[in-house]
């Protein structure tokens, strides 16, 4: 597996460390961050996504809250290679 550490929120306590990694082969991002609150999950479910799509969050998924400061660490396909770029277009 070709996992690459991208960054962590600076100056976070040892037990609070929103972190982001890139899977270089697929272009997928792996994000450790804060769980959405029950209220935030309910709001997401009320808004929904596309017509006819369930608003339930399956056990193998989660809604996380990514602090705005972390957005600068999200790579753009042109910055991490053709294989990952192709994976994001698929």
N, C-alpha and C positions, 0 to 999 in steps of 0.2 A: 504494500500500500504506500502510496506517495503522499503522505500527509505533511502539510507545511503550516507551522505556527505563523499567524499573521500579527496578532497583537492582543493586548489585554488593556483594560482601562487602567491608566496610570494611577498610582497612589491608592489602590483599593486595598482594604484589609485582607489578611491572609484567607479569611473564610468568605469573602465576597470578591469574586474575580471574574466578571464577564469577560469571556475569551472567545476568539474567533480563529478557526483553522480553515485551510483550503485543501480539499482532496485534489491534488494536481492532475490526476488522470481523468476525473469526471467533471471537474470544475465546481463540484458541490461545496457548499460552505457548511461547516459544523460549528454550532454556536452554543456556548454555555452562557446562560444569562438568567435573568430573573423570571420566574413563572408569572404569567399573567394572573391577576387577582380574579376571584370568582366574578366580581362585577365586570371586569374587562372582558372575560370570556362570554358572559351574558350579552354584553354590548356587541361583541363580534357576532354572536349567534343571531341577535336581533337584526343586524345589518345584513347578514348572510353573504353569499358570494354570487353564484350564478343560479338562475331559476332551476328548481328541481334538485339541487344538490343539497345533501344533508348538512345541517349545521352542527351535528354532533361531532365531538372530538374523540376519535378512536383511542383506545388505550395505548397504541403504539405511536401516537402523535401527541404534540403539546403545543399550546399557544404560549410563546415566550415574549417578553418585552425586551426589545433591544434598545438600550439607551442611545439617544441621538449621537453622542460622542463616538459611538462605535461605527457609525455609518462611514466615516472616513477610512476605515480599515477594510471595507468591502471592495474586493478587487474588481476590475473591469476586464472582460475577456481579452482585450488587446494587451493586457499587462501580465498574463500568465500562461501563454503558450497556445499553439494551434490545437492540440488535442483537447484541452479543456474548453477552448472556444468552440470547437466542433460539437462537443457534448452539450453545450448550452443552446446550440441551434437545433439540436435533435428533438 
